[in-house]
Amino acid sequence: MISFNQRPFFQHISTSRVNSGSGFVFLTGATGMLGTYFLHHLLTKGYRVAVLVRPSHGNSGRKRIDSLLSLWEENEGRELPRPVVIEGDLSEKEWMKERISWFSRNVETIIHSAASLVFYGNENNEPYVTNLKGIQTVLELCEKAKIQKFHHISTAYVAGSKRKFMENECDVGQNFRNDYEKSKIKAEKTVRDFGFNSLTVYRPSIVIGDSQTGYSATFSGIYAALKLVHTLVSRLPLGTTSAQFALRAMGMKGHEMKNLVPVDWVTNVLIHIFSHEEFHGKTYHLTNPKPMKMMELAQTMQEVVEYYSQFLPESELKRYDENWFSINFTGQMKLFRAYLGQDALFDSRNTQEAVPHLPCPRVDSAMLRFLFHRAIESRFGKCWKKLELV
């Protein structure tokens, strides 16, 4: 039997006030996987925060933020301060035009975390609308409001096809495997060309859930593959397919290395660097020095799915086979194919020097079993509040 240790839903974070300045931090992407954690940590550390949030599914931006923070409050047993909520979309400028004066008087620093993880699209659609047009809007705000301190969340995958990628490198002639990577390198170059007095760039690799609680605010990337397999196997009898078969169907051998980092570690590193000005002005690879082989990742996913997913009973006459799985799995996973290839070797010297006390946790099969179990248990985020918390 697989052991999945239940852990506290959210770790307790110290509420000691570390920010005595009067200026606001303006955070974009506050409802995303990283942004949710950034917002929580900034508020608990005493920062005054303003966020840009668009209405979604009939919920106002304020209601979306309240829902996120209420989840933290319920599990921590304490109230959190609320940020200033500005309703708007990065692809539009009305929200900005109406508030230039307010930003000029109140905002000292921007953390730009908003991003689209769509892998393919043209320049009039995602990922370019959010990743490139969005950053152009934010930079226009910086110019008009004279904001000169900028923290940009990029991605380690601006490395593209490079086998080894240094923190001080950007566009060095590498090829890119998809539009996500292309849009992110264009965005990073645009930010670097702006001429900020202080620009700090963070490049996380593949961000997974909280290593201590299993929580994830969104379910893209590796989780999308897990959700697909979890859904497909409901039409199959147990033992129909395997990790090896899935990898072969994707044209992979299993020795490819993937760089996975837990969201809590990424947040702790970023907030520490953000809170210490002596570390500003550099580029930081928030990457794992010990990447995982695709075979280990796939076998762990198979193990969890076989244990927790609902398979078709053997007595069911109308059932599907490995060929059916192959067609549907490869068809839907083709958008992620480049994403699942061999990762570069990421230099992280700046990160190690800035946070020697915060080594990246080892992401192994045990951690992934825990995270994948929590994702399935929560129905991929639909019922976090209903989970039994201890």
Phi and psi in degrees as a GROMACS rama.xvg file:
@    title "Ramachandran Plot"
@    xaxis  label "Phi"
@    yaxis  label "Psi"
@TYPE xy
-79.3644  136.74  ILE-2
-98.2977  123.497  SER-3
-121.081  103.715  PHE-4
-74.0439  125.458  ASN-5
-78.785  131.256  GLN-6
-123.593  164.985  ARG-7
-54.1959  141.424  PRO-8
-60.6087  -44.8694  PHE-9
-130.777  138.467  PHE-10
-70.2547  147.453  GLN-11
-72.4542  132.635  HIS-12
-112.074  134.487  ILE-13
-57.6506  137.447  SER-14
-97.2464  10.273  THR-15
-59.6402  134.887  SER-16
-79.282  122.893  ARG-17
-114.039  -6.55122  VAL-18
-115.854  113.813  ASN-19
-104.232  -2.27765  SER-20
-71.7336  161.413  GLY-21
-95.5765  -14.0221  SER-22
-77.0517  153.187  GLY-23
-86.156  151.262  PHE-24
-97.5277  124.467  VAL-25
-96.6559  119.503  PHE-26
-113.831  125.046  LEU-27
-100.317  157.879  THR-28
71.6453  29.6906  GLY-29
-68.6652  -15.7934  ALA-30
-99.6384  2.97673  THR-31
-83.0326  179.338  GLY-32
-59.3709  -47.8805  MET-33
-80.7022  -43.5428  LEU-34
-58.3816  -36.1156  GLY-35
-58.9701  -43.3054  THR-36
-71.5929  -41.1183  TYR-37
-58.3606  -46.1982  PHE-38
-60.0326  -48.5118  LEU-39
-58.9965  -47.2104  HIS-40
-67.8046  -39.8964  HIS-41
-62.0837  -43.7081  LEU-42
-66.3327  -41.9366  LEU-43
-69.1434  -23.1888  THR-44
-92.363  5.77557  LYS-45
91.4588  7.53984  GLY-46
-75.2286  146.319  TYR-47
-88.4286  125.848  ARG-48
-125.411  139.671  VAL-49
-119.703  140.779  ALA-50
-128.59  149.397  VAL-51
-105.028  120.157  LEU-52
-138.068  134.09  VAL-53
-92.937  148.898  ARG-54
-61.7377  150.666  PRO-55
-152.183  132.442  SER-56
52.2885  41.3377  HIS-57
82.2324  -1.6515  GLY-58
-100.535  133.868  ASN-59
-69.1315  164.508  SER-60
-59.366  -40.4921  GLY-61
-64.007  -41.4444  ARG-62
-65.5372  -37.3801  LYS-63
-62.9004  -42.9468  ARG-64
-67.5775  -41.9134  ILE-65
-59.0315  -41.171  ASP-66
-63.7595  -42.6485  SER-67
-63.4687  -48.131  LEU-68
-70.8702  -31.3577  LEU-69
-63.0343  -35.037  SER-70
-63.8985  -43.2347  LEU-71
-62.7572  -45.1697  TRP-72
-61.5339  -43.678  GLU-73
-61.6359  -34.0052  GLU-74
-92.2919  -15.7422  ASN-75
-102.923  -13.3159  GLU-76
69.5745  33.2718  GLY-77
-154.453  159.609  ARG-78
-87.5268  148.143  GLU-79
-114.035  144.962  LEU-80
-64.4788  158.674  PRO-81
-104.138  142.359  ARG-82
-79.0981  166.669  PRO-83
-73.6432  123.842  VAL-84
-103.674  120.604  VAL-85
-108.459  119.937  ILE-86
-83.7779  129.698  GLU-87
171.21  172.306  GLY-88
-120.944  137.042  ASP-89
-59.5068  -26.7023  LEU-90
-79.3381  -4.58473  SER-91
-121.007  167.294  GLU-92
-122.719  -1.88873  LYS-93
-59.7261  -42.4184  GLU-94
-59.5142  -34.1768  TRP-95
-76.8201  -45.6858  MET-96
-59.2269  -33.8293  LYS-97
-78.1506  -12.0283  GLU-98
-130.292  16.9629  ARG-99
-55.2596  -44.6568  ILE-100
-61.8326  -43.0245  SER-101
-63.8123  -45.455  TRP-102
-61.1517  -41.8229  PHE-103
-62.2497  -37.6023  SER-104
-81.3747  -29.4076  ARG-105
-117.032  -27.3951  ASN-106
-98.1565  126.641  VAL-107
-101.05  -33.3539  GLU-108
-140.665  146.798  THR-109
-119.863  134.964  ILE-110
-110.792  111.964  ILE-111
-98.1514  103.22  HIS-112
-112.326  -10.7034  SER-113
-63.6254  137.124  ALA-114
-161.157  153.255  ALA-115
-106.792  133.326  SER-116
-100.331  16.9347  LEU-117
-66.7946  134.573  VAL-118
-89.3562  -28.9024  PHE-119
-135.917  139.195  TYR-120
173.621  164.795  GLY-121
-90.2204  175.993  ASN-122
-71.4204  -7.23946  GLU-123
-95.63  -0.217159  ASN-124
-132.709  -176.556  ASN-125
-68.8849  147.277  GLU-126
-88.3021  -0.31304  PRO-127
-69.6476  -33.2193  TYR-128
-60.1427  -48.5321  VAL-129
-79.1728  -48.8445  THR-130
-72.6533  -32.7221  ASN-131
-108.951  -53.4637  LEU-132
-63.7173  -36.573  LYS-133
-62.2666  -44.2867  GLY-134
-67.8105  -32.2283  ILE-135
-64.2486  -37.5384  GLN-136
-65.44  -44.3162  THR-137
-64.9851  -38.7537  VAL-138
-68.5094  -33.0838  LEU-139
-63.8602  -39.1306  GLU-140
-61.5415  -45.2665  LEU-141
-59.7565  -41.4123  CYS-142
-65.0497  -45.8531  GLU-143
-74.9135  -33.8144  LYS-144
-95.3818  0.306701  ALA-145
57.4846  48.7818  LYS-146
-94.5049  123.72  ILE-147
-117.939  4.03598  GLN-148
-115.05  120.361  LYS-149
-135.97  132.204  PHE-150
-118.773  115.462  HIS-151
-110.625  123.268  HIS-152
-90.5441  104.322  ILE-153
-97.4277  -142.414  SER-154
-151.31  147.918  THR-155
-63.7696  -16.8042  ALA-156
-84.2545  8.93829  TYR-157
-68.6448  -8.06723  VAL-158
-64.4068  -23.8887  ALA-159
56.6741  -124.582  GLY-160
-90.3327  2.04546  SER-161
-65.4405  142.685  LYS-162
-79.1238  -32.5996  ARG-163
-135.893  135.445  LYS-164
-133.5  124.945  PHE-165
-91.8019  156.381  MET-166
-65.3711  -29.9901  GLU-167
-87.8519  5.38619  ASN-168
-96.4278  152.622  GLU-169
-135.408  -100.739  CYS-170
-92.8734  101.66  ASP-171
-120.236  30.1161  VAL-172
86.582  10.3791  GLY-173
-70.6052  153.528  GLN-174
-87.532  157.417  ASN-175
-120.303  145.131  PHE-176
-92.4404  -14.7129  ARG-177
-162.407  173.531  ASN-178
-71.4688  -25.2912  ASP-179
-59.9615  -50.8441  TYR-180
-62.4677  -41.2789  GLU-181
-62.4505  -43.8891  LYS-182
-67.2065  -35.3072  SER-183
-73.2099  -36.7288  LYS-184
-69.466  -38.0884  ILE-185
-63.3353  -41.1146  LYS-186
-64.3466  -44.8138  ALA-187
-64.2311  -41.3769  GLU-188
-63.3343  -39.2662  LYS-189
-62.3045  -41.8542  THR-190
-65.5722  -43.9351  VAL-191
-64.7018  -31.9432  ARG-192
-78.7995  -9.81096  ASP-193
-67.6528  -36.6381  PHE-194
93.1655  39.5313  GLY-195
-64.8471  148.043  PHE-196
-64.8128  -35.3054  ASN-197
-140.392  112.79  SER-198
-124.517  122.708  LEU-199
-118.613  128.399  THR-200
-116.316  132.078  VAL-201
-116.207  132.164  TYR-202
-123.741  86.6197  ARG-203
-74.6904  154.966  PRO-204
-88.3939  -137.433  SER-205
-80.0835  115.725  ILE-206
-88.7637  126.73  VAL-207
-113.124  -176.385  ILE-208
-67.8201  -179.39  GLY-209
-68.4234  123.626  ASP-210
-66.5878  -20.8253  SER-211
-97.1454  -29.4355  GLN-212
-120.366  -19.2497  THR-213
84.4795  -5.61692  GLY-214
-68.8251  142.57  TYR-215
-142.623  132.408  SER-216
-76.6018  -26.6865  ALA-217
-137.127  166.822  THR-218
-135.137  71.5595  PHE-219
-113.542  -173.666  SER-220
60.9429  -125.746  GLY-221
-58.1589  -36.2387  ILE-222
-65.6464  -31.3673  TYR-223
-63.8799  -39.2417  ALA-224
-65.4928  -42.777  ALA-225
-60.5936  -45.327  LEU-226
-63.4077  -39.042  LYS-227
-63.5083  -48.821  LEU-228
-63.1285  -43.8667  VAL-229
-56.8611  -38.8543  HIS-230
-74.105  -44.6771  THR-231
-66.2611  -38.0646  LEU-232
-70.2168  -13.0349  VAL-233
-66.2889  -12.9472  SER-234
-103.145  6.54921  ARG-235
-123.148  150.548  LEU-236
-75.8162  150.603  PRO-237
-56.3725  135.397  LEU-238
90.6678  3.44473  GLY-239
-67.7406  -37.1377  THR-240
-132.948  179.212  THR-241
-151.585  167.723  SER-242
-62.0193  -41.2609  ALA-243
-61.3708  -41.8482  GLN-244
-65.4749  -43.1571  PHE-245
-61.5165  -41.3676  ALA-246
-66.4125  -42.3543  LEU-247
-61.8643  -38.7962  ARG-248
-63.3996  -26.6022  ALA-249
-92.2877  2.71137  MET-250
74.8824  26.7062  GLY-251
-113.928  156.187  MET-252
-104.813  -16.8224  LYS-253
104.631  -16.7466  GLY-254
-87.3731  -6.34398  HIS-255
-60.9143  139.415  GLU-256
-100.23  133.932  MET-257
-117.743  139.29  LYS-258
-102.791  107.42  ASN-259
-113.522  136.007  LEU-260
-134.25  133.906  VAL-261
-71.4865  144.623  PRO-262
-62.709  -33.5517  VAL-263
-67.7603  -38.2074  ASP-264
-67.8811  -46.0652  TRP-265
-55.709  -44.1531  VAL-266
-65.1339  -46.5048  THR-267
-60.2589  -40.5727  ASN-268
-66.68  -48.6362  VAL-269
-62.1884  -44.9034  LEU-270
-65.8065  -36.2851  ILE-271
-64.2361  -46.7225  HIS-272
-64.4955  -43.3945  ILE-273
-59.638  -37.3638  PHE-274
-80.3295  -6.09456  SER-275
-125.024  103.665  HIS-276
-61.9683  -22.7723  GLU-277
-65.6914  -16.2409  GLU-278
-97.5226  -2.07388  PHE-279
-73.3675  160.069  HIS-280
89.9997  8.75053  GLY-281
-121.801  175.233  LYS-282
-110.387  134.767  THR-283
-124.614  123.452  TYR-284
-85.9003  112.476  HIS-285
-93.8046  77.0002  LEU-286
-128.488  165.46  THR-287
-95.6488  123.716  ASN-288
-69.2138  -11.9  PRO-289
-126.081  82.9405  LYS-290
-67.0215  167.528  PRO-291
-109.385  142.567  MET-292
-73.0719  143.74  LYS-293
-59.2268  -34.0741  MET-294
-62.5327  -43.473  MET-295
-64.6677  -41.2112  GLU-296
-62.2672  -47.2366  LEU-297
-66.2665  -39.7956  ALA-298
-66.7771  -36.968  GLN-299
-65.3247  -42.1053  THR-300
-61.3834  -43.2674  MET-301
-60.9349  -44.0494  GLN-302
-59.7753  -45.7704  GLU-303
-68.6605  -43.8526  VAL-304
-63.1347  -42.3487  VAL-305
-64.9856  -28.261  GLU-306
-85.9956  -34.0101  TYR-307
-114.935  -16.1434  TYR-308
-88.0144  157.619  SER-309
-90.126  113.97  GLN-310
-94.1296  160.21  PHE-311
-71.1309  133.568  LEU-312
-67.2351  151.501  PRO-313
-60.0612  -27.8448  GLU-314
-74.7904  -12.9695  SER-315
-72.0032  120.718  GLU-316
-71.1347  -42.2241  LEU-317
-87.2957  95.4961  LYS-318
-135.104  168.656  ARG-319
-113.953  163.855  TYR-320
-119.56  -174.135  ASP-321
-62.4662  -34.1782  GLU-322
-64.928  -41.8606  ASN-323
-60.8629  -44.214  TRP-324
-60.5924  -44.6617  PHE-325
-59.5338  -46.5408  SER-326
-61.7436  -47.4122  ILE-327
-73.3708  -38.7774  ASN-328
-66.8595  -51.2493  PHE-329
-67.2066  -34.6877  THR-330
-62.6126  -42.3951  GLY-331
-85.4506  -21.5337  GLN-332
-90.6413  -5.3114  MET-333
-61.6251  -28.0988  LYS-334
-67.6587  -21.84  LEU-335
-100.246  1.13394  PHE-336
-57.89  -48.715  ARG-337
-64.3728  -34.3358  ALA-338
-63.5226  -29.2142  TYR-339
-94.9816  7.75924  LEU-340
-77.2915  -169.714  GLY-341
-66.9202  128.426  GLN-342
-83.8806  156.334  ASP-343
-70.6892  165.007  ALA-344
-87.9207  115.873  LEU-345
-97.2001  120.532  PHE-346
-66.5482  137.372  ASP-347
-138.645  36.9084  SER-348
-61.2308  -43.8543  ARG-349
-61.5894  -41.9602  ASN-350
-64.3597  -44.7124  THR-351
-64.1722  -34.6146  GLN-352
-73.1705  -33.2036  GLU-353
-78.982  -34.5174  ALA-354
-132.989  61.2655  VAL-355
-63.1946  -20.7244  PRO-356
-86.8171  -1.31545  HIS-357
-125.215  67.1536  LEU-358
-67.5074  149.712  PRO-359
-66.9876  130.827  CYS-360
-61.2873  150.845  PRO-361
-73.7444  123.407  ARG-362
-94.564  104.854  VAL-363
-124.32  -171.767  ASP-364
-61.806  -37.9951  SER-365
-62.1782  -44.1637  ALA-366
-65.4855  -43.7386  MET-367
-65.4838  -36.9512  LEU-368
-58.6321  -44.2275  ARG-369
-62.7681  -47.7265  PHE-370
-66.5708  -43.9251  LEU-371
-66.2081  -38.752  PHE-372
-60.7869  -45.5126  HIS-373
-63.2689  -37.3692  ARG-374
-63.8667  -46.8567  ALA-375
-66.4277  -41.9515  ILE-376
-60.5649  -36.2547  GLU-377
-85.7329  2.7618  SER-378
56.9764  44.2622  ARG-379
54.3866  50.8375  PHE-380
92.214  -2.41523  GLY-381
-78.7054  -19.486  LYS-382
-142.476  46.8797  CYS-383
-57.9437  -40.9165  TRP-384
-66.4563  -22.3518  LYS-385
-87.7193  -8.78909  LYS-386
-69.6713  144.519  LEU-387
-73.1034  122.639  GLU-388
-104.606  141.93  LEU-389
